[in-house]
Amino acid sequence: MGGVQVRATLLQIEVDPAETAADRRRRAAALVRAQAGADLVVLPELWPVGAFASDDFAAGAERLDGGPTAEAMSAAARDAGVWLHAGSVVERDPWPDGPLYNTSLLFAPDGTLHTAYRKIHRFGFDRGEAVLMAGGSRIVTAALPQGVLGLATCYDLRFPEQFRLLVDAGAEMLVIPAGWPARRLAHWRVLLQARAIENQVFVLACGTAGTHADVPQAGHSMVIDPWGAVLAEAGAAEEVLTVELDPSRVAATRSDFPVLRDRVLGAPPR
Ligand SMILES: NC(=O)CCC(=O)C(=O)O
């Protein structure tokens, strides 16, 4: 039996070093405003600077309270009247000389910052984000009227234990902004489907298009249902991907095929 439909739109924006962050912010804000009528709009990881543009992280760092991306996305969410997962920004906290974090921002339809999530797993091994940023330590969910979101970012995708904790915290839709490289597109697709299947959740994963810091981006933003079926998938170029999803599919899938009930290792007490 079908329930209320949720309209979700992923904005797979191109990150091009020839465009300034200010211009890209204006363009992203206009794209968000054009989505009035959607329930949830999602942007990718670190789209103001570029997820691999680590030389620009310090100069592009922002505060969550009054920073240029937070201000622009708050206004755009309010004008469109949508829940906006604004992807992530380079956050510096405390301002002006604290550590950097890769922080995702979720705005409510009235423009207030509802939830922030600091990426837990930092990518780069001994370089880039892994050495320039501090990691978050909190599992973050957000209860929306349309369902409970579980927040994770890009490289987190490779750590399934984080997603189990999100499911234990009630997540029904995983929202994963990313700046995933084209050369590992095959991993992206398999890992996203695996996270959806093993946790019986919707996955909404929004990547970037274009090439920055000499790293061609995969694009291929995806929306996957709790059975692992791909509901929508973008190509490699900039694209607006809209899908209608039925949140009641989470409970229905878990009841029809109750694998989560059979967990033995690390399962919460029943
Ligand atoms: N921005 C990232 O976290 C990139 C992750 C990545 O390239 C990978 O896991 O592969």
The ligand as an SDF file (V2000), in Angstrom:
LIG
                    3D

 10  9  0  0  0  0  0  0  0  0999 V2000
   35.6610   13.4580   -0.7160 N   0  0  0  0  0  0  0  0  0  0  0  0
   35.7970   12.1940   -0.3720 C   0  0  0  0  0  0  0  0  0  0  0  0
   35.4820   11.7900    0.7410 O   0  0  0  0  0  0  0  0  0  0  0  0
   36.3350   11.2860   -1.4360 C   0  0  0  0  0  0  0  0  0  0  0  0
   36.1850    9.8300   -1.0900 C   0  0  0  0  0  0  0  0  0  0  0  0
   36.7760    8.9560   -2.1540 C   0  0  0  0  0  0  0  0  0  0  0  0
   37.3140    9.4170   -3.1350 O   0  0  0  0  0  0  0  0  0  0  0  0
   36.6970    7.5030   -1.9820 C   0  0  0  0  0  0  0  0  0  0  0  0
   36.2350    7.0270   -0.9380 O   0  0  0  0  0  0  0  0  0  0  0  0
   37.1010    6.7920   -2.9230 O   0  0  0  0  0  0  0  0  0  0  0  0
  1  2  1  0
  2  3  2  0
  2  4  1  0
  4  5  1  0
  5  6  1  0
  6  7  2  0
  6  8  1  0
  8  9  2  0
  8 10  1  0
M  END
$$$$
